[in-house]
Structures are given as structure tokens and as C-alpha cells.
């Protein structure tokens, strides 16, 4: 009888497999996914224990000559294995642990068999399509994500058609039910979407490893569901016969600390090509001065740029950025650029240059420009105004990264979409915009404090952002210390600081913060989101660089907020020296204080409306 039961169990299990239903689990069984067939259409669902993350939703892609995901005869697990490895990182910490279970699922259609690959992490789920067949026009991706009812969704908004060109919207929230009609620009949102679940857990929808494909946007189609959408619309875009799509990513976290320290996006990208990046010593994170945002009648005059270089040297900044105008205003541009690079090198400062992307879309023109930049002695290029994540612009970005790497040049993208982990594969990408940053303050669209307090938990989850923080002389409704704290809260290995560096050095107002600016780290060994943080209200981080810790807090509200400093992250029975910067009364500047603290230290700090706190903590 026992033997019969076992046989029946095995037969039932075989029938379940044959019916095309499979349970997938993460290494420690924290996350589960079920992939199954419903009337020949592929569906999936994702849960974390009893918490539903994604309700049953659809998988599939429509081409001009066939549809993947409909009329499916069977799903079977062709292969499964475990990845467990450590890699270096530049996002919030110096290490990324890549631990997941991989499920390679064969999708048997009428004429062809395609593949869907799932990677199950304990803090995320990702899947991608590996397609067979002849080259075709991709018309629509049927992939959807159905969120639990009553979820709160954070998305960025800009009331113009620039919203999805530059990703420079203000971060705000709405319930998932309102998504189809919440925006004046229509139901399509950019990535990521950050979701606060009814269970108070967090979920993020985004993509990873965007190569040779169009960038994913998300269209709200009702019933708490968003569908993958592309810039090209119904026209679609051509793909190769054996195409591997980018990863569709669902991040999961119990709290904001786990959310910020999630490395799934990074882990889904390939490691750098060893030939292209055989030499990487030219890739050097650092701080940069920048004359464009505070420009006056002397802007881009060589003598004025030399003053910026001198100031960068005095501030111990590594770089200066020559933005728009250097090519048009300099009659001997390449000769003058070389002279400026030589001048900067004597002061241990290196030079980046700006270039409109339309001028280097052509491969020959691009290569000629990059050769000239390299020959002149500059070390990086900032390119701008792609204004689209259509496939041809994605191809442009990757092509530029490869071409720059061959010439040992670093890259900063502007007027573009949010990152998808490209900088792991191409580590010469030092930063990218795709964020509503400080330049909006000079465009009569001042940035509110609540947007800043949302960014570490929304856009910056996907990777570095060239926000250009530290605009003390044009800070809108924020305070001086709020602006200082942004330098520590916002990730950018190329940290371009907005304020005029000559003003920083010469005005008494900034003397208390000069020691911090001179030693400001731009990459971190460890990051901890501190208690009290809440998206759009309070962002409080403790970050470690070497042996030193930094606490940075900003208040995103118009009322005083109390923050409890309890540095449990410090070593036991060890004394530290704290250098604390807070806001002066009536926002008249900075107040600097020094004191000794240890792990048991406790202090209640009242942060004024839209204010901030920065504390440097060093061993005594």
C-alpha cells in the first residue's frame, strides 16, 4: 500500500510538471515564484512567505511573425543551479554577494521552443527571455506586474513631455488603484516604481542589464497592473534572432535598510570584459568642480576656468568639468584644451569635457572626437541630450562606453534614463543623470526638500545619480546643512558639486565645512539606513569610509523633526571624536561642534524644517 502511495505521488508530480506548473524558490526559501499555464498563456506569481508580492500576472512577447507566451503546450525546467559569489561594488558598500537559484525554463510553443530564465534571490526575483528563431520586429512585450490592492506606489512626475525623456521628475506617491489616471502625461511611468505594500514591506519594479534592447517603461492598464512598455510604441524595434532580453526585476525588502543595500540589479549584470578592461587604473572616483551652473560673464574664459582648477586643488578635488561652450568659445579649442589639461595636471587636477550627443551619434565622428579628447589629456566625457531610451539610443550609450574604454576615458551620461547596472559591466561609467537634480533650481523649478528625502529610497536604488549636490547659494527652500548632507546621501563616484569653489574658499560662511569638503568620500565601504527614516520625510544614513563614519540626515518636511542618534554601528569600548554640523538659527549658516562619543552615546537632535545634520566620526 505504501509503495502504491509513493507511485501515485510520483505520477501526480509528473502530471503537475507536464501541465506546466513549477514552484521556484530562493536559496533560503525567503521568496517563492510559481510559473504556470492558463489556457496556453504563461502566468507567474511571486510571494515572500504568506506575503503576496506579485499577484498572478502574464509573461510573453509579441513579434511581427510570432508570439512567445501564448499557445504554449508545455513548460519544463530544463536546468537549475545555484550561484554564490562575491564581487566588488561601488554602490553603498565595497562588496556585493551574488547568491541565487537559477531556473532555466523551456517554453514549448507550436513551432519553436524558447527559454525563460528565472533567478531567485532571497531579496528579489528576476526573469528574462532567451529567444530563438529568425530576426523579427518586436511589437509588444506582454509582461505584466500585478500589485496587491491598497499598495502605495512611488513614481516620478514632471508635467511635460520631458518626463520620460530625461527622467527628471519629482518623486511622489499614490495608491496603485490611481496609477492609470494619476499623471497628466498619461499612464506610462519610468523606472523604477517603488511600492510600499499593505504589510509595510517594500517592493521595487525595474530592469537590469539593458543591452541591445529598448528601455523598459511601465504602463498602468488597470486592475492594479502595469505592463512593460517601450518608447517605440506600436512601431516596435528590430531584434536579432537569438536575443536575450534585459532582466525584469522585482526587488523585495523588509525595511529601508535592506532596500538601500539590495544588490540584485548589480548582480544581474555581466562582469567586465577582461580585454576591454585589462587596465582599469584610469577609472578613479573623485570630486569635481563645475563652472556651468554658477556661470557669469566670465564663464568658459580660460582664465576663469584656471581659477576653478586652482580652487579644486585647494579643496583637494580630483576633477574639473568643462561643460557646454568650451568648443564654441575657444578659437583654438584642442590646443587650448591641452594647455588647460597641462595646467590642471601641475595642480593634481584632471579635466572632463562636455559634448552634445547628436554630434557623436555617427561612429566615425565619435571616434575622432574621443581620440582628440584623449590626445589633449582630458580623462572623461560628459554627453547630453539623448532624451530617449529607444533601442538606438541604448546602442549609442553602450557603443560610447566601449569606445571610451578603448581610449581609457570615463563617461558621464546626461539627458537619459535611470541606470540598470551598466556600470558593473562598463566600470568607466562613473555616473549618469536620469534624476531631477540641482540644475532645476536655475530653471525656475526649485527642488523641494521632500523630493531629496525620497531619492535615496527611489531613483538612487537603481544606481549612481549625477544630481550635482551642494548648491549652497541657490538652495531653494532647503537649508545650508541640508545641502551639505546631500553630498553624503547621494551616490555618485563622479561627485560633481554645484557650488562655485572660489566662493567656498573665500567666504567666511563656508569655513566650518571646508574640512569636510576636502575629505568627502565618494564611494563607501558600508551603508546603514538609520531608524526614523521614511520615504519623502526623513533620510538618515550612517556610512563608513575606511575607519571613519559619517552620519547624514535631511528633513523633507516643513516641520521640525526629532532624530535620535544612537551610534550602535561603532566599535565597543572605543572612543571617537565627532565633528557635527547643524543649521544655525534662521538658516544663517552652519554651527560646528566637536565632542567625544562612543557606541553607547545617545542624543536627540531637533532638525529644523527642510534642514539637515552631518556628523564626521573618527577614532580618537
C-alpha positions as CSV (number, residue, x, y, z in Angstrom):
1,X,0.0,0.0,0.0
2,X,2.9,2.4,0.9
3,X,4.5,1.6,-2.4
4,X,1.3,2.4,-4.2
5,X,1.0,5.8,-2.5
6,X,4.6,6.6,-3.5
7,X,3.9,5.6,-7.1
8,X,0.7,7.7,-7.1
9,X,2.6,10.7,-5.6
10,X,5.3,10.4,-8.3
11,X,2.6,10.1,-11.1
12,X,0.8,13.2,-9.7
13,X,4.0,15.1,-9.5
14,X,4.8,14.1,-13.1
15,X,1.4,15.3,-14.2
16,X,1.9,18.6,-12.4
17,X,5.2,19.1,-14.3
18,X,3.6,18.1,-17.6
19,X,0.8,20.5,-17.0
20,X,3.4,23.2,-16.9
21,X,3.3,24.4,-13.3
22,X,6.5,24.9,-11.4
23,X,7.4,26.2,-7.9
24,X,10.7,28.2,-7.8
25,X,12.5,29.1,-4.5
26,X,15.3,31.4,-3.4
27,X,18.4,29.8,-1.7
28,X,17.0,30.3,1.8
29,X,13.4,29.9,0.7
30,X,12.6,33.6,1.6
31,X,11.0,34.1,-1.9
32,X,8.9,31.8,-4.0
33,X,7.6,32.1,-7.6
34,X,5.1,30.0,-9.4
35,X,5.1,29.8,-13.1
36,X,2.2,28.1,-14.8
37,X,0.0,27.9,-17.8
38,X,-3.6,29.2,-18.1
39,X,-5.3,28.4,-21.3
40,X,-1.9,28.3,-23.1
41,X,-0.7,31.6,-21.7
42,X,2.2,31.8,-19.3
43,X,1.5,33.2,-15.9
44,X,3.6,33.8,-12.8
45,X,3.1,34.8,-9.2
46,X,5.7,35.9,-6.6
47,X,5.4,35.6,-2.8
48,X,7.5,36.1,0.3
49,X,6.1,33.5,2.8
50,X,2.5,34.4,3.1
51,X,3.0,37.9,1.7
52,X,2.0,38.3,-1.9
53,X,4.4,40.5,-3.9
54,X,3.0,39.9,-7.4
55,X,-0.5,38.6,-8.0
56,X,-0.9,36.2,-11.0
57,X,0.4,38.1,-14.0
58,X,1.4,37.5,-17.6
59,X,4.6,36.6,-19.4
60,X,5.2,36.9,-23.1
61,X,6.4,38.9,-26.1
62,X,4.7,39.6,-29.5
63,X,6.8,39.7,-32.7
64,X,5.7,40.5,-36.2
65,X,6.0,36.8,-37.1
66,X,5.0,35.0,-33.8
67,X,4.0,35.3,-30.2
68,X,6.0,33.9,-27.3
69,X,3.9,33.0,-24.3
70,X,0.6,32.2,-25.9
71,X,-0.4,28.9,-27.3
72,X,2.2,27.2,-25.2
73,X,2.0,23.5,-25.0
74,X,4.3,22.9,-22.0
75,X,6.7,24.4,-19.5
76,X,9.6,22.4,-18.2
77,X,12.6,23.1,-16.1
78,X,15.5,22.3,-18.4
79,X,18.2,23.2,-15.9
80,X,18.7,24.6,-12.4
81,X,21.7,25.6,-10.4
82,X,23.0,27.9,-7.7
83,X,25.2,31.0,-8.0
84,X,27.1,32.0,-4.8
85,X,29.9,34.5,-5.3
86,X,31.4,37.8,-4.0
87,X,32.3,40.8,-6.2
88,X,33.5,44.3,-5.7
89,X,30.9,47.1,-5.7
90,X,30.7,50.9,-5.8
91,X,27.0,51.1,-4.6
92,X,26.6,51.8,-0.9
93,X,29.3,49.3,0.0
94,X,32.5,47.8,-1.4
95,X,31.1,44.2,-1.8
96,X,28.2,42.5,-3.5
97,X,27.2,39.0,-2.6
98,X,25.5,37.3,-5.6
99,X,23.5,34.3,-4.2
100,X,20.6,33.0,-6.1
101,X,19.0,29.9,-7.6
102,X,18.7,29.8,-11.3
103,X,15.9,28.1,-13.1
104,X,16.1,27.7,-16.9
105,X,12.5,27.0,-18.2
106,X,11.8,25.6,-21.6
107,X,8.7,27.1,-23.3
108,X,7.4,24.7,-25.9
109,X,5.3,26.5,-28.5
110,X,3.6,25.5,-31.7
111,X,6.8,25.6,-33.8
112,X,9.7,26.7,-31.6
113,X,11.0,26.3,-28.0
114,X,12.1,29.5,-26.3
115,X,13.5,29.9,-22.8
116,X,12.6,32.0,-19.7
117,X,15.3,32.2,-17.1
118,X,14.4,33.0,-13.5
119,X,16.9,34.0,-10.8
120,X,15.5,33.7,-7.3
121,X,17.3,35.7,-4.7
122,X,16.3,36.0,-1.0
123,X,15.7,39.7,-1.7
124,X,14.4,39.7,-5.2
125,X,13.2,37.8,-8.3
126,X,14.3,38.4,-11.9
127,X,13.5,36.8,-15.2
128,X,14.4,37.3,-18.8
129,X,13.5,35.8,-22.2
130,X,16.1,33.9,-24.3
131,X,14.5,33.8,-27.7
132,X,15.1,31.5,-30.7
133,X,14.0,31.9,-34.3
134,X,14.7,34.4,-37.1
135,X,15.2,38.1,-36.7
136,X,11.9,39.9,-36.3
137,X,10.3,43.2,-35.3
138,X,9.4,43.2,-31.6
139,X,5.9,44.8,-31.4
140,X,4.9,44.4,-27.8
141,X,6.0,42.8,-24.6
142,X,3.1,41.2,-22.7
143,X,5.0,41.1,-19.4
144,X,2.8,42.5,-16.6
145,X,3.2,43.0,-12.9
146,X,0.0,42.9,-10.8
147,X,0.4,44.5,-7.4
148,X,-1.6,43.8,-4.2
149,X,-4.5,46.1,-3.7
150,X,-4.0,49.2,-1.5
151,X,-0.3,49.3,-2.2
152,X,1.3,52.7,-2.3
153,X,3.4,53.4,-5.4
154,X,6.2,56.0,-5.6
155,X,6.8,57.3,-9.1
156,X,8.4,60.5,-10.6
157,X,6.3,63.2,-12.2
158,X,7.0,66.1,-14.5
159,X,4.2,67.9,-16.1
160,X,5.7,68.0,-19.6
161,X,6.9,65.6,-22.4
162,X,10.4,65.8,-20.8
163,X,9.2,63.4,-18.1
164,X,10.2,60.2,-20.0
165,X,13.0,61.9,-21.9
166,X,15.2,62.9,-19.1
167,X,13.6,61.1,-16.0
168,X,13.8,64.5,-14.2
169,X,10.6,64.3,-12.3
170,X,9.6,64.9,-8.7
171,X,9.1,61.7,-6.6
172,X,5.6,61.4,-5.2
173,X,3.2,58.6,-4.4
174,X,-0.3,57.4,-5.0
175,X,-2.3,54.2,-4.3
176,X,-1.9,51.6,-7.0
177,X,-5.5,51.9,-8.0
178,X,-5.0,55.5,-9.1
179,X,-1.9,54.8,-11.3
180,X,-3.8,54.8,-14.7
181,X,-5.1,58.3,-14.3
182,X,-2.7,60.0,-11.8
183,X,-0.4,61.7,-14.4
184,X,-1.3,64.5,-16.8
185,X,1.3,62.9,-19.1
186,X,-0.7,59.6,-19.4
187,X,-0.5,56.2,-17.8
188,X,3.2,55.4,-18.7
189,X,5.7,55.7,-15.9
190,X,9.5,55.5,-15.9
191,X,11.5,53.0,-13.8
192,X,11.8,52.3,-11.0
193,X,8.4,52.0,-9.3
194,X,8.8,51.7,-5.6
195,X,6.0,50.1,-3.8
196,X,5.1,50.2,-0.1
197,X,3.0,47.0,0.4
198,X,0.0,46.9,2.8
199,X,2.2,44.7,5.0
200,X,4.7,47.6,5.3
201,X,7.3,45.8,3.3
202,X,8.9,47.2,0.2
203,X,8.9,46.1,-3.4
204,X,10.6,47.7,-6.5
205,X,9.9,47.1,-10.2
206,X,12.7,47.9,-12.6
207,X,15.1,46.2,-15.1
208,X,18.7,45.2,-15.2
209,X,21.3,44.6,-17.9
210,X,19.8,46.8,-20.6
211,X,21.8,45.9,-23.7
212,X,20.7,45.7,-27.3
213,X,17.1,46.4,-26.4
214,X,14.8,49.3,-25.8
215,X,14.5,50.6,-22.2
216,X,11.5,49.4,-20.2
217,X,8.8,51.8,-19.1
218,X,5.7,50.7,-17.2
219,X,2.1,51.4,-18.4
220,X,-0.7,51.3,-15.9
221,X,-3.5,49.3,-17.5
222,X,-5.9,49.0,-14.6
223,X,-6.7,46.2,-12.1
224,X,-3.5,47.2,-10.1
225,X,-1.4,46.1,-13.1
226,X,1.4,47.6,-15.1
227,X,2.7,46.3,-18.4
228,X,6.1,46.6,-20.0
229,X,6.1,49.5,-22.5
230,X,8.6,50.9,-25.0
231,X,9.4,54.3,-26.5
232,X,8.9,52.9,-30.0
233,X,5.3,52.1,-29.3
234,X,3.4,50.1,-32.0
235,X,6.2,50.5,-34.5
236,X,8.4,48.3,-32.3
237,X,12.1,47.6,-32.9
238,X,14.2,45.0,-34.6
239,X,16.0,42.4,-32.7
240,X,18.5,39.6,-33.5
241,X,17.3,36.0,-34.0
242,X,18.8,34.7,-30.7
243,X,18.0,37.6,-28.5
244,X,18.4,37.7,-24.7
245,X,16.2,40.4,-23.2
246,X,17.1,42.6,-20.2
247,X,16.1,41.2,-16.8
248,X,12.7,42.2,-15.5
249,X,13.4,42.8,-11.8
250,X,11.3,42.6,-8.6
251,X,13.3,43.7,-5.5
252,X,12.0,42.9,-2.0
253,X,12.9,44.3,1.4
254,X,11.6,44.1,4.9
255,X,12.8,47.6,5.7
256,X,14.5,50.6,4.2
257,X,18.0,49.5,5.2
258,X,17.5,46.2,3.4
259,X,16.1,48.1,0.4
260,X,19.0,50.5,0.1
261,X,21.5,47.7,0.4
262,X,19.9,45.4,-2.2
263,X,22.5,44.4,-4.8
264,X,20.3,42.4,-7.2
265,X,20.4,44.9,-10.1
266,X,24.1,45.0,-9.9
267,X,24.4,41.2,-9.6
268,X,22.3,40.6,-12.8
269,X,24.9,42.4,-15.0
270,X,27.8,40.6,-16.6
271,X,31.3,41.2,-15.3
272,X,33.6,43.4,-17.3
273,X,35.3,42.1,-20.5
274,X,38.8,41.3,-19.4
275,X,40.3,42.5,-22.7
276,X,38.4,45.8,-22.8
277,X,39.1,46.5,-19.1
278,X,42.6,44.8,-18.9
279,X,43.7,48.1,-17.4
280,X,41.5,50.0,-15.0
281,X,43.7,52.3,-13.1
282,X,42.4,55.2,-15.1
283,X,38.9,54.7,-13.5
284,X,39.2,56.8,-10.4
285,X,36.2,58.0,-8.4
286,X,36.5,61.6,-7.2
287,X,35.0,65.1,-6.7
288,X,34.7,67.7,-9.4
289,X,34.2,71.5,-9.6
290,X,31.9,72.7,-12.3
291,X,31.5,76.3,-13.6
292,X,28.3,75.9,-15.7
293,X,25.6,76.1,-13.0
294,X,27.1,79.3,-11.4
295,X,28.2,80.8,-14.6
296,X,28.6,84.5,-15.1
297,X,30.1,86.8,-17.8
298,X,33.5,85.1,-17.3
299,X,32.1,81.7,-18.0
300,X,34.3,79.4,-20.0
301,X,37.1,82.0,-20.3
302,X,40.3,80.1,-19.9
303,X,41.5,82.4,-17.1
304,X,38.2,81.8,-15.2
305,X,38.5,78.0,-15.7
306,X,42.0,78.2,-14.3
307,X,40.6,79.8,-11.2
308,X,38.3,76.9,-10.8
309,X,41.2,74.5,-11.2
310,X,43.2,76.4,-8.6
311,X,40.2,76.2,-6.3
312,X,39.7,72.4,-7.0
313,X,43.4,71.9,-6.0
314,X,42.9,73.9,-2.8
315,X,39.8,71.8,-1.9
316,X,41.6,68.6,-2.7
317,X,39.1,67.8,-5.5
318,X,40.3,65.5,-8.2
319,X,38.5,66.9,-11.3
320,X,37.1,69.9,-13.1
321,X,34.3,69.7,-15.7
322,X,34.3,71.9,-18.8
323,X,30.6,72.0,-19.8
324,X,28.8,73.4,-22.8
325,X,30.6,76.2,-24.6
326,X,34.3,75.2,-24.5
327,X,34.2,74.1,-28.1
328,X,32.4,77.2,-29.4
329,X,34.1,79.8,-27.3
330,X,37.7,78.7,-27.7
331,X,39.1,79.6,-31.2
332,X,41.9,77.0,-30.8
333,X,39.9,74.5,-28.9
334,X,42.1,71.5,-29.0
335,X,45.3,73.4,-28.4
336,X,43.7,75.4,-25.5
337,X,42.2,72.2,-24.0
338,X,45.6,70.7,-24.0
339,X,47.1,73.8,-22.3
340,X,44.4,73.7,-19.7
341,X,44.9,69.9,-19.0
342,X,48.6,70.6,-18.6
343,X,47.9,73.5,-16.2
344,X,45.5,71.3,-14.2
345,X,47.9,68.3,-14.1
346,X,50.5,70.5,-12.4
347,X,47.9,71.1,-9.6
348,X,46.9,67.4,-9.5
349,X,43.6,68.1,-11.1
350,X,42.2,66.3,-14.1
351,X,39.8,67.5,-16.8
352,X,36.4,66.3,-18.1
353,X,34.7,67.8,-21.2
354,X,31.1,68.1,-22.3
355,X,29.7,67.0,-25.7
356,X,26.2,67.1,-27.2
357,X,25.3,63.5,-28.1
358,X,23.9,64.5,-31.5
359,X,27.4,65.4,-32.6
360,X,28.8,61.9,-31.8
361,X,26.0,59.6,-32.9
362,X,28.0,58.8,-36.0
363,X,30.7,56.3,-35.2
364,X,33.4,58.0,-37.2
365,X,32.7,61.4,-35.6
366,X,32.5,59.8,-32.2
367,X,35.9,58.1,-32.5
368,X,37.5,61.2,-33.9
369,X,36.2,63.2,-31.0
370,X,37.3,60.7,-28.4
371,X,40.8,60.4,-29.9
372,X,41.1,64.2,-29.8
373,X,39.9,64.3,-26.2
374,X,42.4,61.7,-25.2
375,X,45.3,63.3,-27.1
376,X,44.6,66.6,-25.4
377,X,45.0,65.0,-22.0
378,X,41.4,65.0,-20.7
379,X,40.2,61.9,-18.7
380,X,36.4,61.9,-19.2
381,X,33.5,62.9,-21.3
382,X,30.0,64.1,-20.3
383,X,27.5,63.6,-23.1
384,X,24.0,65.0,-23.0
385,X,20.5,65.2,-24.6
386,X,19.9,61.6,-25.6
387,X,16.4,62.3,-24.4
388,X,15.2,58.7,-25.1
389,X,15.6,55.1,-24.1
390,X,14.7,53.8,-27.5
391,X,16.9,51.0,-28.7
392,X,19.1,53.1,-31.0
393,X,19.9,55.4,-28.0
394,X,20.7,52.4,-25.8
395,X,23.0,51.2,-28.5
396,X,24.6,54.6,-28.6
397,X,25.3,54.6,-24.9
398,X,26.9,51.1,-24.9
399,X,28.9,51.9,-28.0
400,X,30.2,55.1,-26.4
401,X,31.2,53.2,-23.2
402,X,33.1,50.7,-25.3
403,X,34.8,53.3,-27.4
404,X,35.7,55.4,-24.4
405,X,37.2,52.3,-22.6
406,X,39.4,51.6,-25.6
407,X,40.9,55.1,-25.1
408,X,40.9,54.8,-21.2
409,X,38.3,57.5,-20.8
410,X,35.5,57.8,-18.2
411,X,31.9,58.7,-19.1
412,X,29.0,60.7,-17.5
413,X,25.6,60.4,-19.2
414,X,23.0,63.2,-19.1
415,X,19.6,63.6,-20.5
416,X,19.0,59.9,-20.2
417,X,17.1,57.1,-18.3
418,X,17.9,55.6,-14.9
419,X,20.7,53.1,-14.7
420,X,20.2,49.3,-14.9
421,X,23.6,48.2,-13.6
422,X,25.6,49.0,-16.7
423,X,28.5,50.4,-14.6
424,X,29.3,46.9,-13.4
425,X,29.9,45.7,-16.9
426,X,31.4,49.0,-18.0
427,X,33.1,50.5,-14.9
428,X,34.2,53.5,-16.8
429,X,30.6,54.8,-16.5
430,X,31.1,56.9,-13.4
431,X,27.7,58.4,-13.1
432,X,24.5,59.3,-15.0
433,X,21.7,61.8,-14.6
434,X,18.2,60.3,-15.1
435,X,17.4,62.2,-11.9
436,X,15.8,65.6,-11.0
437,X,18.8,67.4,-9.8
438,X,20.1,70.8,-8.7
439,X,20.2,72.3,-12.2
440,X,16.4,72.7,-11.9
441,X,17.0,75.4,-9.3
442,X,18.2,77.7,-12.0
443,X,15.3,76.8,-14.3
444,X,12.6,78.2,-12.0
445,X,11.6,74.7,-10.9
446,X,13.2,74.7,-7.5
447,X,13.6,71.3,-5.8
448,X,11.6,70.8,-2.6
449,X,13.1,69.1,0.4
450,X,10.7,66.2,0.3
451,X,12.0,65.2,-3.2
452,X,15.5,65.0,-1.8
453,X,14.3,62.9,1.2
454,X,12.7,60.4,-1.3
455,X,15.6,60.0,-3.7
456,X,17.8,57.6,-1.6
457,X,14.8,55.2,-1.4
458,X,13.6,55.6,-5.0
459,X,15.7,56.6,-8.0
460,X,19.1,56.0,-6.3
461,X,18.1,52.4,-5.6
462,X,18.9,51.7,-9.2
463,X,22.5,53.1,-9.1
464,X,24.5,56.3,-9.2
465,X,22.9,59.7,-9.9
466,X,24.5,62.9,-11.1
467,X,22.4,65.2,-9.0
468,X,25.2,67.8,-8.6
469,X,24.5,68.4,-4.9
470,X,25.8,71.2,-2.7
471,X,24.2,74.3,-4.3
472,X,24.5,76.4,-1.2
473,X,24.0,79.8,-2.9
474,X,20.8,78.6,-4.7
475,X,19.3,76.1,-2.3
476,X,15.6,76.9,-2.7
477,X,13.6,76.0,0.4
478,X,16.3,73.8,1.9
479,X,18.9,74.8,4.4
480,X,22.7,75.0,4.2
481,X,23.2,71.8,6.2
482,X,20.5,70.0,4.1
483,X,22.7,70.8,1.0
484,X,25.8,69.6,2.8
485,X,24.1,66.3,3.8
486,X,23.2,65.6,0.2
487,X,26.9,65.1,-0.6
488,X,26.9,62.1,1.8
489,X,23.4,60.7,1.0
490,X,23.6,60.6,-2.8
491,X,25.7,58.0,-4.6
492,X,28.0,59.2,-7.5
493,X,31.5,58.0,-7.9
494,X,32.0,61.2,-10.0
495,X,30.6,63.7,-7.5
496,X,30.1,67.0,-9.3
497,X,29.5,69.7,-6.8
498,X,27.3,72.6,-7.8
499,X,28.7,75.5,-5.7
500,X,31.3,77.8,-7.1
501,X,34.5,76.6,-5.4
502,X,36.1,80.0,-5.3
503,X,33.1,81.1,-3.1
504,X,33.6,78.1,-0.9
505,X,37.2,79.0,-0.2
506,X,36.8,82.8,0.2
507,X,33.5,83.3,2.1
508,X,33.6,83.0,5.9
509,X,30.2,81.3,5.8
510,X,31.8,78.1,4.5
511,X,34.8,77.9,6.7
512,X,33.2,75.4,9.2
513,X,32.6,72.8,6.4
514,X,35.8,73.1,4.4
515,X,37.4,70.2,6.4
516,X,34.5,68.0,5.4
517,X,34.6,69.1,1.7
518,X,38.3,68.4,1.5
519,X,37.9,64.8,2.8
520,X,34.5,64.0,1.3
521,X,34.4,60.3,0.2
522,X,32.5,59.5,-3.0
523,X,32.4,55.7,-2.6
524,X,31.6,53.8,0.6
525,X,32.6,50.6,2.4
526,X,29.4,50.3,4.3
527,X,25.9,52.0,4.5
528,X,23.3,51.7,7.2
529,X,19.9,53.4,7.0
530,X,19.1,54.7,10.4
531,X,15.9,54.3,12.4
532,X,13.4,57.1,11.8
533,X,13.9,57.2,8.0
534,X,10.8,57.4,5.9
535,X,10.5,58.0,2.2
536,X,9.9,61.7,1.5
537,X,10.1,62.7,5.1
538,X,13.4,61.8,6.7
539,X,16.5,60.2,5.1
540,X,19.2,59.3,7.7
541,X,22.3,57.3,6.8
542,X,25.4,56.2,8.5
543,X,28.2,55.5,6.0
544,X,31.7,54.1,6.6
545,X,34.8,55.0,4.6
546,X,37.8,53.1,5.9
547,X,37.8,53.6,9.7
548,X,35.7,56.8,9.6
549,X,31.9,57.0,9.9
550,X,29.7,59.8,8.6
551,X,26.1,60.4,9.7
552,X,23.9,62.5,7.3
553,X,20.3,63.3,7.9
554,X,17.8,65.5,6.0
555,X,14.4,66.6,6.9
556,X,12.0,66.6,4.0
557,X,9.1,68.2,5.8
558,X,8.1,71.8,6.7
559,X,8.1,71.0,10.4
560,X,10.9,70.3,12.9
561,X,11.8,66.6,13.1
562,X,13.4,64.9,16.0
563,X,16.2,62.4,15.2
564,X,17.7,60.0,17.8
565,X,21.4,59.4,17.3
566,X,22.4,56.1,18.8
567,X,25.7,55.0,17.0
568,X,25.4,51.3,17.7
569,X,27.5,50.8,14.5
570,X,30.6,52.0,16.3
571,X,33.1,49.5,17.9
572,X,32.5,48.7,21.5
573,X,34.7,50.2,24.2
574,X,36.3,52.7,21.8
575,X,36.2,56.4,21.9
576,X,35.6,58.6,18.9
577,X,35.8,62.2,18.0
578,X,32.6,63.7,16.4
579,X,32.6,66.8,14.3
580,X,29.0,67.8,14.0
581,X,27.4,70.4,11.6
582,X,23.9,71.7,12.2
583,X,21.9,74.6,10.9
584,X,22.2,78.0,12.6
585,X,19.1,79.8,13.7
586,X,17.0,81.3,10.9
587,X,19.2,79.4,8.5
588,X,22.0,81.9,8.8
589,X,24.7,79.3,8.1
590,X,26.4,76.4,9.9
591,X,27.0,75.6,13.5
592,X,30.1,73.4,14.1
593,X,30.6,71.4,17.3
594,X,33.2,68.8,18.5
595,X,32.7,66.2,21.1
596,X,33.7,62.7,22.2
597,X,31.3,59.9,21.7
598,X,31.2,56.1,21.9
599,X,28.8,53.2,21.0
600,X,26.6,53.9,24.0
601,X,26.2,57.6,23.1
602,X,22.6,58.9,22.7
603,X,21.3,62.3,21.7
604,X,18.0,63.7,20.5
605,X,18.7,66.1,17.6
606,X,16.0,68.5,16.5
607,X,16.3,69.1,12.8
608,X,14.6,72.3,11.6
609,X,12.1,72.3,8.7
610,X,13.9,71.2,5.5
611,X,17.1,71.1,7.5
612,X,19.9,68.7,8.0
613,X,22.7,67.3,10.1
614,X,26.2,66.0,9.2
615,X,28.5,64.3,11.6
616,X,32.0,63.1,10.9
617,X,33.1,60.4,13.4
618,X,36.8,59.5,13.7
619,X,38.8,57.3,16.1
620,X,40.5,59.3,18.8
